[in-house]
Amino acid sequence: MRTVSFTMNISLDGYCDHTMFNPSEEVLEYFTATLREVDLLFFGRVMYQLMFPYWADVAQNQSGTAAENRFAEQLTEIDRVVMSRSLDSVDDKARLVRSHPAEELLKLKQQPGNKISVDSVSLLPELIQAGLIDEFQLVVHPVLVGQGRPLLTGGSLQEKLNLKLVDTIAFKSGSMALHYLKQ
């Protein structure tokens, strides 16, 4: 069975608004390396629209820094599933699914392949409740933003989920990569 990894940038005060972060070259290299283990990205609409077409344009035009270009190339090569009731279409490497995200992810998890990266804060509680998230890879940035989408909202989980810290990486920028496994 494939491993499902929830991967997210987060502020020190618990918000996941990517527009508030400016990841360092080191952090981008870290995410590029984590993507090498992934052969499927599982997005909600908001994250998908944040990432695409932006990173696809960077990859095509090589318009970022060297680290941004490497990240963009790695990201855009990976197949994607996008959960959305409102999108009309997605890019050529993506498949649009309208309902039942936990059922869809379970089917995908049971197929042969490498790691699946889940990048959706809105779907997280449902996927945790279904027991589908095997690991959490969070990069905590040294910034307090005071607004945006929290990782989890009060009451979004029926019971707590115990995790085991298996790795940490301290970046020169002050960001920290934290890798947890579900216990």
OpenMM code with the backbone's topology and positions (N, CA, C; nanometers):
from openmm import Vec3, app, unit

residues = "MET ARG THR VAL SER PHE THR MET ASN ILE SER LEU ASP GLY TYR CYS ASP HIS THR MET PHE ASN PRO SER GLU GLU VAL LEU GLU TYR PHE THR ALA THR LEU ARG GLU VAL ASP LEU LEU PHE PHE GLY ARG VAL MET TYR GLN LEU MET PHE PRO TYR TRP ALA ASP VAL ALA GLN ASN GLN SER GLY THR ALA ALA GLU ASN ARG PHE ALA GLU GLN LEU THR GLU ILE ASP ARG VAL VAL MET SER ARG SER LEU ASP SER VAL ASP ASP LYS ALA ARG LEU VAL ARG SER HIS PRO ALA GLU GLU LEU LEU LYS LEU LYS GLN GLN PRO GLY ASN LYS ILE SER VAL ASP SER VAL SER LEU LEU PRO GLU LEU ILE GLN ALA GLY LEU ILE ASP GLU PHE GLN LEU VAL VAL HIS PRO VAL LEU VAL GLY GLN GLY ARG PRO LEU LEU THR GLY GLY SER LEU GLN GLU LYS LEU ASN LEU LYS LEU VAL ASP THR ILE ALA PHE LYS SER GLY SER MET ALA LEU HIS TYR LEU LYS GLN".split()
positions = [
    Vec3(0.0845, -0.1181, 0.0000),
    Vec3(0.0000, 0.0000, 0.0000),
    Vec3(0.0890, 0.1244, 0.0000),
    Vec3(0.0489, 0.2242, -0.0758),
    Vec3(0.1264, 0.3478, -0.0863),
    Vec3(0.1183, 0.4290, 0.0421),
    Vec3(0.2227, 0.5066, 0.0668),
    Vec3(0.2252, 0.5999, 0.1798),
    Vec3(0.1605, 0.7305, 0.1365),
    Vec3(0.0768, 0.7861, 0.2248),
    Vec3(0.0148, 0.9160, 0.2003),
    Vec3(0.0762, 1.0161, 0.2967),
    Vec3(0.1335, 1.1212, 0.2406),
    Vec3(0.2024, 1.2236, 0.3176),
    Vec3(0.1293, 1.3565, 0.3046),
    Vec3(0.0957, 1.4165, 0.4187),
    Vec3(0.0406, 1.5522, 0.4173),
    Vec3(0.1590, 1.6474, 0.4255),
    Vec3(0.1745, 1.7326, 0.3263),
    Vec3(0.2889, 1.8216, 0.3164),
    Vec3(0.2394, 1.9656, 0.3108),
    Vec3(0.2953, 2.0516, 0.3991),
    Vec3(0.2427, 2.1876, 0.4050),
    Vec3(0.3451, 2.2834, 0.4654),
    Vec3(0.3431, 2.4061, 0.4172),
    Vec3(0.4105, 2.5189, 0.4817),
    Vec3(0.3149, 2.5736, 0.5873),
    Vec3(0.3701, 2.6189, 0.6996),
    Vec3(0.2851, 2.6709, 0.8062),
    Vec3(0.3606, 2.7804, 0.8809),
    Vec3(0.2869, 2.8814, 0.9252),
    Vec3(0.3492, 2.9880, 1.0048),
    Vec3(0.3631, 2.9405, 1.1492),
    Vec3(0.4419, 3.0118, 1.2262),
    Vec3(0.4624, 2.9768, 1.3667),
    Vec3(0.3315, 2.9794, 1.4446),
    Vec3(0.2361, 3.0622, 1.4011),
    Vec3(0.1069, 3.0681, 1.4699),
    Vec3(-0.0001, 2.9792, 1.4045),
    Vec3(0.0410, 2.8868, 1.3188),
    Vec3(-0.0485, 2.7818, 1.2727),
    Vec3(-0.1283, 2.8076, 1.1467),
    Vec3(-0.0920, 2.9082, 1.0681),
    Vec3(-0.1661, 2.9388, 0.9457),
    Vec3(-0.0937, 2.8843, 0.8226),
    Vec3(-0.1724, 2.8460, 0.7234),
    Vec3(-0.1194, 2.7798, 0.6042),
    Vec3(-0.1379, 2.8626, 0.4775),
    Vec3(-0.1328, 2.9924, 0.4885),
    Vec3(-0.1489, 3.0809, 0.3737),
    Vec3(-0.0140, 3.0985, 0.3044),
    Vec3(0.0052, 3.0274, 0.1929),
    Vec3(0.1337, 3.0294, 0.1228),
    Vec3(0.1735, 3.1681, 0.0730),
    Vec3(0.0779, 3.2581, 0.0590),
    Vec3(0.1119, 3.3920, 0.0107),
    Vec3(0.1850, 3.4729, 0.1178),
    Vec3(0.1876, 3.4242, 0.2415),
    Vec3(0.2549, 3.4948, 0.3512),
    Vec3(0.3999, 3.4510, 0.3695),
    Vec3(0.4448, 3.3497, 0.2970),
    Vec3(0.5784, 3.2949, 0.3148),
    Vec3(0.6671, 3.3292, 0.1960),
    Vec3(0.7939, 3.3388, 0.2238),
    Vec3(0.8934, 3.3553, 0.1200),
    Vec3(0.9997, 3.2488, 0.1441),
    Vec3(0.9771, 3.1255, 0.0948),
    Vec3(1.0693, 3.0169, 0.1268),
    Vec3(1.2095, 3.0429, 0.0741),
    Vec3(1.3073, 3.0090, 0.1559),
    Vec3(1.4472, 3.0241, 0.1179),
    Vec3(1.4833, 2.9200, 0.0118),
    Vec3(1.6007, 2.9385, -0.0479),
    Vec3(1.6502, 2.8410, -0.1465),
    Vec3(1.6592, 2.7024, -0.0822),
    Vec3(1.7055, 2.6973, 0.0430),
    Vec3(1.7178, 2.5701, 0.1147),
    Vec3(1.5830, 2.5009, 0.1301),
    Vec3(1.4807, 2.5773, 0.1640),
    Vec3(1.3469, 2.5198, 0.1809),
    Vec3(1.2947, 2.4688, 0.0464),
    Vec3(1.3155, 2.5436, -0.0593),
    Vec3(1.2740, 2.4970, -0.1918),
    Vec3(1.3470, 2.3685, -0.2305),
    Vec3(1.4754, 2.3593, -0.1999),
    Vec3(1.5518, 2.2374, -0.2284),
    Vec3(1.4970, 2.1200, -0.1477),
    Vec3(1.4575, 2.1462, -0.0219),
    Vec3(1.3973, 2.0428, 0.0621),
    Vec3(1.2686, 1.9904, -0.0021),
    Vec3(1.1812, 2.0812, -0.0445),
    Vec3(1.0562, 2.0386, -0.1065),
    Vec3(1.0811, 1.9669, -0.2394),
    Vec3(1.1796, 2.0104, -0.3148),
    Vec3(1.2135, 1.9419, -0.4396),
    Vec3(1.2555, 1.7987, -0.4104),
    Vec3(1.3370, 1.7801, -0.3063),
    Vec3(1.3812, 1.6455, -0.2683),
    Vec3(1.2645, 1.5592, -0.2230),
    Vec3(1.1709, 1.6160, -0.1456),
    Vec3(1.0563, 1.5356, -0.1004),
    Vec3(0.9695, 1.4940, -0.2191),
    Vec3(0.9601, 1.5795, -0.3196),
    Vec3(0.8784, 1.5466, -0.4369),
    Vec3(0.9362, 1.4325, -0.5196),
    Vec3(1.0660, 1.4069, -0.5062),
    Vec3(1.1264, 1.2965, -0.5825),
    Vec3(1.0725, 1.1611, -0.5395),
    Vec3(1.0144, 1.1533, -0.4196),
    Vec3(0.9560, 1.0282, -0.3688),
    Vec3(0.8075, 1.0159, -0.4045),
    Vec3(0.7515, 1.1174, -0.4668),
    Vec3(0.6068, 1.1276, -0.4907),
    Vec3(0.5766, 1.1021, -0.6380),
    Vec3(0.4706, 1.0237, -0.6628),
    Vec3(0.4259, 1.0101, -0.8017),
    Vec3(0.2800, 1.0504, -0.8211),
    Vec3(0.2182, 1.1074, -0.7137),
    Vec3(0.0827, 1.1587, -0.7269),
    Vec3(0.0603, 1.2702, -0.6257),
    Vec3(0.0067, 1.3812, -0.6724),
    Vec3(-0.0310, 1.4938, -0.5864),
    Vec3(-0.1828, 1.4942, -0.5740),
    Vec3(-0.2318, 1.5117, -0.4511),
    Vec3(-0.3754, 1.5103, -0.4236),
    Vec3(-0.4116, 1.6475, -0.3689),
    Vec3(-0.4739, 1.7303, -0.4524),
    Vec3(-0.5025, 1.8694, -0.4208),
    Vec3(-0.6510, 1.8931, -0.3959),
    Vec3(-0.6808, 1.9913, -0.3123),
    Vec3(-0.8106, 2.0559, -0.3113),
    Vec3(-0.8046, 2.1706, -0.4112),
    Vec3(-0.9178, 2.2318, -0.4392),
    Vec3(-0.9228, 2.3386, -0.5390),
    Vec3(-0.8324, 2.4559, -0.5054),
    Vec3(-0.8373, 2.5025, -0.3817),
    Vec3(-0.7625, 2.6229, -0.3444),
    Vec3(-0.6125, 2.6034, -0.3656),
    Vec3(-0.5591, 2.4934, -0.3156),
    Vec3(-0.4149, 2.4698, -0.3313),
    Vec3(-0.3780, 2.4475, -0.4774),
    Vec3(-0.4624, 2.3757, -0.5489),
    Vec3(-0.4350, 2.3539, -0.6915),
    Vec3(-0.4245, 2.4875, -0.7650),
    Vec3(-0.5211, 2.5769, -0.7403),
    Vec3(-0.5193, 2.7056, -0.8097),
    Vec3(-0.4046, 2.7945, -0.7633),
    Vec3(-0.3572, 2.7742, -0.6423),
    Vec3(-0.2411, 2.8483, -0.5947),
    Vec3(-0.1137, 2.8007, -0.6660),
    Vec3(-0.1063, 2.6708, -0.6899),
    Vec3(0.0152, 2.6114, -0.7471),
    Vec3(0.0178, 2.6139, -0.9005),
    Vec3(-0.0996, 2.6004, -0.9624),
    Vec3(-0.1067, 2.5922, -1.1086),
    Vec3(-0.2020, 2.6985, -1.1610),
    Vec3(-0.1648, 2.7720, -1.2616),
    Vec3(-0.0551, 2.7495, -1.3545),
    Vec3(0.0779, 2.8148, -1.3129),
    Vec3(0.0846, 2.8785, -1.1936),
    Vec3(0.2046, 2.9531, -1.1553),
    Vec3(0.3326, 2.8709, -1.1751),
    Vec3(0.3412, 2.7532, -1.1084),
    Vec3(0.4659, 2.6760, -1.1162),
    Vec3(0.4867, 2.6146, -1.2535),
    Vec3(0.3802, 2.5858, -1.3260),
    Vec3(0.3952, 2.5356, -1.4627),
    Vec3(0.4586, 2.6423, -1.5518),
    Vec3(0.4191, 2.7674, -1.5320),
    Vec3(0.4794, 2.8778, -1.6086),
    Vec3(0.6271, 2.8945, -1.5731),
    Vec3(0.6603, 2.8830, -1.4438),
    Vec3(0.8011, 2.8927, -1.4021),
    Vec3(0.8822, 2.7814, -1.4675),
    Vec3(0.8292, 2.6592, -1.4653),
    Vec3(0.9003, 2.5458, -1.5251),
    Vec3(0.9196, 2.5654, -1.6753),
    Vec3(0.8172, 2.6108, -1.7435),
    Vec3(0.8244, 2.6270, -1.8888),
    Vec3(0.9194, 2.7401, -1.9279),
    Vec3(0.9113, 2.8522, -1.8555),
    Vec3(0.9885, 2.9703, -1.8934),
    Vec3(1.1225, 2.9817, -1.8222),
    Vec3(1.1452, 2.8923, -1.7235),
    Vec3(1.2671, 2.8998, -1.6421),
    Vec3(1.2857, 3.0421, -1.5893),
    Vec3(1.1773, 3.0960, -1.5334),
    Vec3(1.1730, 3.2370, -1.4933),
    Vec3(1.2036, 3.2606, -1.3462),
    Vec3(1.2321, 3.1556, -1.2708),
    Vec3(1.2631, 3.1732, -1.1287),
    Vec3(1.4112, 3.1641, -1.1021),
    Vec3(1.4438, 3.1575, -0.9753),
    Vec3(1.5826, 3.1294, -0.9373),
    Vec3(1.6131, 2.9848, -0.9750),
    Vec3(1.7376, 2.9444, -0.9629),
    Vec3(1.7729, 2.8058, -0.9948),
    Vec3(1.6930, 2.7088, -0.9081),
    Vec3(1.6788, 2.7372, -0.7792),
    Vec3(1.6029, 2.6495, -0.6888),
    Vec3(1.4551, 2.6488, -0.7246),
    Vec3(1.3992, 2.7647, -0.7589),
    Vec3(1.2584, 2.7714, -0.7986),
    Vec3(1.2344, 2.6925, -0.9271),
    Vec3(1.3259, 2.7043, -1.0222),
    Vec3(1.3120, 2.6311, -1.1483),
    Vec3(1.3169, 2.4804, -1.1258),
    Vec3(1.4094, 2.4331, -1.0399),
    Vec3(1.4174, 2.2898, -1.0099),
    Vec3(1.2894, 2.2412, -0.9411),
    Vec3(1.2389, 2.3195, -0.8449),
    Vec3(1.1146, 2.2833, -0.7778),
    Vec3(1.0000, 2.2773, -0.8785),
    Vec3(0.9892, 2.3781, -0.9622),
    Vec3(0.8811, 2.3850, -1.0614),
    Vec3(0.8858, 2.2665, -1.1572),
    Vec3(1.0060, 2.2315, -1.2030),
    Vec3(1.0199, 2.1177, -1.2944),
    Vec3(0.9761, 1.9880, -1.2274),
    Vec3(1.0207, 1.9670, -1.1033),
    Vec3(0.9849, 1.8448, -1.0314),
    Vec3(0.8341, 1.8387, -1.0065),
    Vec3(0.7772, 1.9486, -0.9601),
    Vec3(0.6346, 1.9547, -0.9286),
    Vec3(0.5487, 1.9278, -1.0514),
    Vec3(0.5796, 1.9914, -1.1608),
    Vec3(0.4923, 1.9832, -1.2785),
    Vec3(0.5009, 1.8496, -1.3509),
    Vec3(0.6021, 1.7697, -1.3224),
    Vec3(0.6128, 1.6369, -1.3838),
    Vec3(0.5216, 1.5339, -1.3184),
    Vec3(0.4698, 1.5641, -1.2000),
    Vec3(0.3938, 1.4670, -1.1218),
    Vec3(0.2449, 1.4747, -1.1575),
    Vec3(0.1830, 1.3571, -1.1726),
    Vec3(0.0390, 1.3513, -1.1975),
    Vec3(-0.0368, 1.4064, -1.0776),
    Vec3(-0.1582, 1.4578, -1.1040),
    Vec3(-0.2359, 1.5238, -1.0005),
    Vec3(-0.3817, 1.4799, -1.0035),
    Vec3(-0.4395, 1.4722, -0.8833),
    Vec3(-0.5836, 1.4576, -0.8677),
    Vec3(-0.6308, 1.5834, -0.7975),
    Vec3(-0.7354, 1.6447, -0.8498),
    Vec3(-0.7888, 1.7681, -0.7922),
    Vec3(-0.9327, 1.7426, -0.7491),
    Vec3(-0.9582, 1.7636, -0.6202),
    Vec3(-1.0932, 1.7486, -0.5659),
    Vec3(-1.1620, 1.8847, -0.5729),
    Vec3(-1.2686, 1.8946, -0.6523),
    Vec3(-1.3401, 2.0218, -0.6636),
    Vec3(-1.4793, 2.0010, -0.7201),
    Vec3(-1.5745, 2.0705, -0.6604),
    Vec3(-1.7101, 2.0715, -0.7142),
    Vec3(-1.7303, 2.1905, -0.8072),
    Vec3(-1.6398, 2.2886, -0.8030),
    Vec3(-1.6632, 2.4128, -0.8771),
    Vec3(-1.5744, 2.4328, -0.9997),
    Vec3(-1.4596, 2.3685, -1.0065),
    Vec3(-1.3739, 2.3854, -1.1240),
    Vec3(-1.4374, 2.3200, -1.2463),
    Vec3(-1.4196, 2.3841, -1.3599),
    Vec3(-1.4697, 2.3278, -1.4845),
    Vec3(-1.3657, 2.2400, -1.5529),
    Vec3(-1.2378, 2.2728, -1.5314),
    Vec3(-1.1327, 2.1967, -1.5977),
    Vec3(-1.0030, 2.2087, -1.5181),
    Vec3(-0.9102, 2.1184, -1.5475),
    Vec3(-0.7771, 2.1178, -1.4872),
    Vec3(-0.6754, 2.0950, -1.5981),
    Vec3(-0.5483, 2.1060, -1.5659),
    Vec3(-0.4444, 2.0911, -1.6683),
    Vec3(-0.4327, 1.9454, -1.7143),
    Vec3(-0.3509, 1.9222, -1.8161),
    Vec3(-0.3396, 1.7911, -1.8807),
    Vec3(-0.2872, 1.6804, -1.7891),
    Vec3(-0.2073, 1.7136, -1.6880),
    Vec3(-0.1515, 1.6116, -1.5983),
    Vec3(-0.2406, 1.5875, -1.4772),
    Vec3(-0.3570, 1.6508, -1.4758),
    Vec3(-0.4473, 1.6403, -1.3608),
    Vec3(-0.5782, 1.5729, -1.4003),
    Vec3(-0.6389, 1.5116, -1.2991),
    Vec3(-0.7709, 1.4515, -1.3159),
    Vec3(-0.8628, 1.5149, -1.2125),
    Vec3(-0.9785, 1.5604, -1.2560),
    Vec3(-1.0762, 1.6266, -1.1704),
    Vec3(-1.1718, 1.5242, -1.1113),
    Vec3(-1.1871, 1.5284, -0.9775),
    Vec3(-1.2812, 1.4407, -0.9074),
    Vec3(-1.3754, 1.5308, -0.8294),
    Vec3(-1.5050, 1.5079, -0.8397),
    Vec3(-1.6046, 1.5993, -0.7842),
    Vec3(-1.6475, 1.5684, -0.6411),
    Vec3(-1.6369, 1.4436, -0.5948),
    Vec3(-1.6906, 1.4108, -0.4621),
    Vec3(-1.6176, 1.2924, -0.3995),
    Vec3(-1.6453, 1.2715, -0.2719),
    Vec3(-1.5938, 1.1586, -0.1943),
    Vec3(-1.4410, 1.1513, -0.1916),
    Vec3(-1.3761, 1.2554, -0.1383),
    Vec3(-1.2290, 1.2561, -0.1372),
    Vec3(-1.1675, 1.1391, -0.0610),
    Vec3(-1.2229, 1.0993, 0.0516),
    Vec3(-1.1646, 0.9885, 0.1277),
    Vec3(-1.1732, 0.8577, 0.0485),
    Vec3(-1.2852, 0.8338, -0.0163),
    Vec3(-1.2989, 0.7128, -0.0981),
    Vec3(-1.1990, 0.7140, -0.2137),
    Vec3(-1.1851, 0.8296, -0.2777),
    Vec3(-1.0916, 0.8419, -0.3901),
    Vec3(-0.9482, 0.8177, -0.3439),
    Vec3(-0.9102, 0.8786, -0.2323),
    Vec3(-0.7732, 0.8619, -0.1832),
    Vec3(-0.7478, 0.7177, -0.1408),
    Vec3(-0.8440, 0.6527, -0.0802),
    Vec3(-0.8275, 0.5124, -0.0422),
    Vec3(-0.8016, 0.4260, -0.1654),
    Vec3(-0.8774, 0.4474, -0.2724),
    Vec3(-0.8553, 0.3714, -0.3964),
    Vec3(-0.7134, 0.3941, -0.4494),
    Vec3(-0.6711, 0.5201, -0.4486),
    Vec3(-0.5379, 0.5537, -0.4988),
    Vec3(-0.4291, 0.4938, -0.4104),
    Vec3(-0.4512, 0.4943, -0.2808),
    Vec3(-0.3539, 0.4408, -0.1854),
    Vec3(-0.3345, 0.2902, -0.2063),
    Vec3(-0.4385, 0.2225, -0.2475),
    Vec3(-0.4320, 0.0782, -0.2671),
    Vec3(-0.3695, 0.0384, -0.4006),
    Vec3(-0.3501, 0.1338, -0.4901),
    Vec3(-0.2877, 0.1046, -0.6190),
    Vec3(-0.1357, 0.1012, -0.6032),
    Vec3(-0.0672, 0.0302, -0.6918),
    Vec3(0.0795, 0.0319, -0.6850),
    Vec3(0.1330, 0.1706, -0.7188),
    Vec3(0.2473, 0.2022, -0.6618),
    Vec3(0.3102, 0.3297, -0.6916),
    Vec3(0.3911, 0.3805, -0.5746),
    Vec3(0.4403, 0.5001, -0.5912),
    Vec3(0.5195, 0.5653, -0.4871),
    Vec3(0.4280, 0.6453, -0.3954),
    Vec3(0.4856, 0.7373, -0.3249),
    Vec3(0.4152, 0.8172, -0.2249),
    Vec3(0.3121, 0.9089, -0.2905),
    Vec3(0.2039, 0.9338, -0.2168),
    Vec3(0.1024, 1.0315, -0.2550),
    Vec3(0.1169, 1.1500, -0.1612),
    Vec3(0.1259, 1.2691, -0.2162),
    Vec3(0.1353, 1.3908, -0.1348),
    Vec3(0.0003, 1.4612, -0.1347),
    Vec3(-0.0557, 1.4768, -0.0155),
    Vec3(-0.1814, 1.5497, 0.0005),
    Vec3(-0.1479, 1.6932, 0.0355),
    Vec3(-0.2015, 1.7850, -0.0400),
    Vec3(-0.1773, 1.9274, -0.0193),
    Vec3(-0.3116, 1.9992, -0.0179),
    Vec3(-0.3867, 1.9782, 0.0906),
    Vec3(-0.5173, 2.0415, 0.1033),
    Vec3(-0.5548, 2.0524, 0.2503),
    Vec3(-0.5614, 2.1751, 0.2991),
    Vec3(-0.6018, 2.1977, 0.4376),
    Vec3(-0.7507, 2.1671, 0.4544),
    Vec3(-0.8317, 2.1993, 0.3557),
    Vec3(-0.9759, 2.1788, 0.3684),
    Vec3(-1.0131, 2.0308, 0.3759),
    Vec3(-0.9379, 1.9446, 0.3099),
    Vec3(-0.9674, 1.8015, 0.3104),
    Vec3(-0.9040, 1.7283, 0.4281),
    Vec3(-0.8101, 1.7922, 0.4977),
    Vec3(-0.7312, 1.7248, 0.6005),
    Vec3(-0.8149, 1.6569, 0.7084),
    Vec3(-0.9113, 1.7240, 0.7715),
    Vec3(-0.9871, 1.6555, 0.8779),
    Vec3(-1.0547, 1.5271, 0.8304),
    Vec3(-1.1177, 1.5306, 0.7138),
    Vec3(-1.1855, 1.4122, 0.6603),
    Vec3(-1.0864, 1.2989, 0.6339),
    Vec3(-0.9698, 1.3337, 0.5806),
    Vec3(-0.8713, 1.2313, 0.5471),
    Vec3(-0.8058, 1.1728, 0.6725),
    Vec3(-0.7881, 1.2556, 0.7768),
    Vec3(-0.7383, 1.2048, 0.9050),
    Vec3(-0.8413, 1.1098, 0.9653),
    Vec3(-0.9679, 1.1520, 0.9682),
    Vec3(-1.0748, 1.0684, 1.0248),
    Vec3(-1.0843, 0.9338, 0.9538),
    Vec3(-1.0571, 0.9314, 0.8250),
    Vec3(-1.0628, 0.8067, 0.7479),
    Vec3(-0.9363, 0.7232, 0.7659),
    Vec3(-0.8389, 0.7747, 0.8414),
    Vec3(-0.7153, 0.7011, 0.8673),
    Vec3(-0.6225, 0.6926, 0.7480),
    Vec3(-0.6308, 0.7896, 0.6580),
    Vec3(-0.5559, 0.7807, 0.5327),
    Vec3(-0.4212, 0.8529, 0.5329),
    Vec3(-0.3968, 0.9405, 0.6286),
    Vec3(-0.2700, 1.0146, 0.6320),
    Vec3(-0.1697, 0.9360, 0.7156),
    Vec3(-0.0590, 0.8972, 0.6534),
    Vec3(0.0438, 0.8170, 0.7203),
    Vec3(0.1534, 0.9016, 0.7826),
    Vec3(0.1799, 1.0170, 0.7222),
    Vec3(0.2876, 1.1023, 0.7720),
    Vec3(0.2558, 1.2483, 0.7449),
    Vec3(0.3199, 1.3338, 0.8229),
    Vec3(0.3050, 1.4784, 0.8096),
    Vec3(0.4437, 1.5369, 0.7889),
    Vec3(0.4602, 1.6146, 0.6836),
    Vec3(0.5845, 1.6848, 0.6575),
    Vec3(0.5510, 1.8334, 0.6548),
    Vec3(0.5827, 1.8990, 0.7663),
    Vec3(0.5492, 2.0402, 0.7829),
    Vec3(0.6771, 2.1226, 0.7836),
    Vec3(0.6744, 2.2347, 0.7145),
    Vec3(0.7822, 2.3320, 0.7254),
    Vec3(0.7251, 2.4532, 0.7977),
    Vec3(0.7762, 2.4751, 0.9184),
    Vec3(0.7310, 2.5864, 1.0013),
    Vec3(0.8217, 2.7056, 0.9724),
    Vec3(0.7595, 2.8165, 0.9325),
    Vec3(0.8342, 2.9369, 0.8968),
    Vec3(0.8354, 3.0331, 1.0156),
    Vec3(0.9443, 3.1061, 1.0350),
    Vec3(0.9572, 3.1963, 1.1498),
    Vec3(0.8841, 3.3282, 1.1271),
    Vec3(0.7534, 3.3165, 1.1142),
    Vec3(0.6712, 3.4344, 1.0911),
    Vec3(0.5376, 3.4146, 1.1621),
    Vec3(0.4869, 3.5215, 1.2207),
    Vec3(0.3528, 3.5231, 1.2775),
    Vec3(0.2662, 3.6047, 1.1822),
    Vec3(0.1572, 3.5444, 1.1329),
    Vec3(0.0753, 3.6147, 1.0339),
    Vec3(-0.0595, 3.6587, 1.0900),
    Vec3(-0.1091, 3.5908, 1.1926),
    Vec3(-0.2314, 3.6337, 1.2590),
    Vec3(-0.3595, 3.6222, 1.1797),
    Vec3(-0.3536, 3.5620, 1.0629),
    Vec3(-0.4732, 3.5484, 0.9796),
    Vec3(-0.4503, 3.4417, 0.8742),
    Vec3(-0.5589, 3.4019, 0.8108),
    Vec3(-0.5502, 3.3033, 0.7041),
    Vec3(-0.6164, 3.1739, 0.7425),
    Vec3(-0.5827, 3.0693, 0.6735),
    Vec3(-0.6406, 2.9369, 0.6954),
    Vec3(-0.5582, 2.8622, 0.7994),
    Vec3(-0.6179, 2.8262, 0.9143),
    Vec3(-0.5426, 2.7476, 1.0119),
    Vec3(-0.5271, 2.6034, 0.9641),
    Vec3(-0.4256, 2.5359, 1.0141),
    Vec3(-0.4049, 2.3962, 0.9775),
    Vec3(-0.5304, 2.3151, 1.0089),
    Vec3(-0.5840, 2.3318, 1.1290),
    Vec3(-0.7101, 2.2678, 1.1684),
    Vec3(-0.7936, 2.3693, 1.2453),
    Vec3(-0.9228, 2.3631, 1.2305),
    Vec3(-1.0111, 2.4505, 1.3064),
    Vec3(-1.0650, 2.3751, 1.4271),
    Vec3(-1.1058, 2.4486, 1.5285),
    Vec3(-1.1595, 2.3884, 1.6494),
    Vec3(-1.2745, 2.2940, 1.6184),
    Vec3(-1.2680, 2.1730, 1.6725),
    Vec3(-1.3741, 2.0761, 1.6531),
    Vec3(-1.3697, 2.0000, 1.5218),
    Vec3(-1.2632, 2.0199, 1.4399),
    Vec3(-1.2603, 1.9535, 1.3095),
    Vec3(-1.2185, 1.8067, 1.3183),
    Vec3(-1.1633, 1.7647, 1.4317),
    Vec3(-1.1287, 1.6238, 1.4512),
    Vec3(-1.2151, 1.5655, 1.5621),
    Vec3(-1.2585, 1.4428, 1.5430),
    Vec3(-1.3397, 1.3771, 1.6449),
    Vec3(-1.2551, 1.3284, 1.7617),
    Vec3(-1.1298, 1.2960, 1.7363),
    Vec3(-1.0378, 1.2542, 1.8422),
    Vec3(-0.8969, 1.2952, 1.8035),
    Vec3(-0.8113, 1.3043, 1.9042),
    Vec3(-0.6745, 1.3473, 1.8762),
    Vec3(-0.5991, 1.2407, 1.7989),
    Vec3(-0.4973, 1.2827, 1.7289),
    Vec3(-0.4122, 1.1939, 1.6508),
    Vec3(-0.2711, 1.2071, 1.7053),
    Vec3(-0.2178, 1.0994, 1.7618),
    Vec3(-0.0818, 1.1005, 1.8150),
    Vec3(0.0179, 1.0766, 1.7030),
    Vec3(0.1239, 1.1559, 1.7044),
    Vec3(0.2277, 1.1488, 1.6023),
    Vec3(0.3625, 1.1238, 1.6675),
    Vec3(0.4540, 1.0681, 1.5894),
    Vec3(0.5904, 1.0449, 1.6362),
    Vec3(0.6859, 1.1249, 1.5486),
    Vec3(0.7638, 1.2120, 1.6108),
    Vec3(0.8630, 1.2905, 1.5375),
    Vec3(0.9778, 1.1993, 1.4956),
    Vec3(1.0062, 1.1937, 1.3646),
    Vec3(1.1125, 1.1062, 1.3151),
    Vec3(1.2297, 1.1825, 1.2540),
    Vec3(1.2101, 1.3119, 1.2245),
    Vec3(1.3207, 1.3887, 1.1669),
    Vec3(1.2918, 1.5374, 1.1791),
    Vec3(1.3969, 1.6141, 1.1962),
    Vec3(1.3887, 1.7603, 1.1934),
    Vec3(1.5056, 1.8130, 1.1116),
    Vec3(1.4820, 1.9212, 1.0445),
    Vec3(1.5879, 1.9910, 0.9713),
    Vec3(1.5737, 2.1387, 1.0031),
    Vec3(1.6812, 2.1979, 1.0530),
    Vec3(1.6831, 2.3420, 1.0788),
    Vec3(1.7496, 2.4109, 0.9596),
    Vec3(1.6796, 2.5054, 0.8996),
    Vec3(1.7340, 2.5789, 0.7864),
    Vec3(1.7961, 2.7095, 0.8345),
    Vec3(1.8929, 2.7606, 0.7615),
    Vec3(1.9600, 2.8861, 0.7970),
    Vec3(1.8621, 3.0025, 0.8068),
    Vec3(1.7511, 2.9933, 0.7335),
    Vec3(1.6503, 3.0996, 0.7334),
    Vec3(1.5705, 3.1049, 0.8632),
    Vec3(1.5835, 3.0025, 0.9468),
    Vec3(1.5044, 2.9928, 1.0685),
    Vec3(1.3834, 2.9037, 1.0532),
    Vec3(1.3545, 2.8594, 0.9325),
    Vec3(1.2459, 2.7636, 0.9109),
    Vec3(1.2900, 2.6266, 0.9614),
    Vec3(1.1904, 2.5449, 0.9982),
    Vec3(1.2164, 2.4090, 1.0475),
    Vec3(1.1297, 2.3099, 0.9714),
    Vec3(1.1910, 2.2043, 0.9190),
    Vec3(1.1152, 2.0952, 0.8606),
    Vec3(1.0936, 1.9901, 0.9684),
    Vec3(0.9693, 1.9524, 0.9877),
    Vec3(0.9317, 1.8536, 1.0883),
    Vec3(0.8637, 1.7362, 1.0180),
    Vec3(0.9136, 1.6154, 1.0412),
    Vec3(0.8583, 1.4966, 0.9777),
    Vec3(0.8028, 1.4065, 1.0868),
    Vec3(0.6719, 1.3825, 1.0826),
    Vec3(0.6019, 1.3025, 1.1816),
    Vec3(0.5378, 1.1809, 1.1140),
    Vec3(0.5364, 1.0694, 1.1850),
    Vec3(0.4620, 0.9520, 1.1425),
    Vec3(0.3421, 0.9337, 1.2333),
    Vec3(0.2346, 0.8815, 1.1774),
    Vec3(0.1169, 0.8484, 1.2570),
    Vec3(0.1532, 0.7306, 1.3466),
    Vec3(0.1144, 0.7369, 1.4738),
    Vec3(0.1438, 0.6261, 1.5661),
    Vec3(0.0351, 0.5230, 1.5610),
] * unit.nanometer
topology = app.Topology()
chain = topology.addChain("A")
for resn in residues:
    res = topology.addResidue(resn, chain)
    for name in ("N", "CA", "C"):
        topology.addAtom(name, app.Element.getBySymbol(name[0]), res)
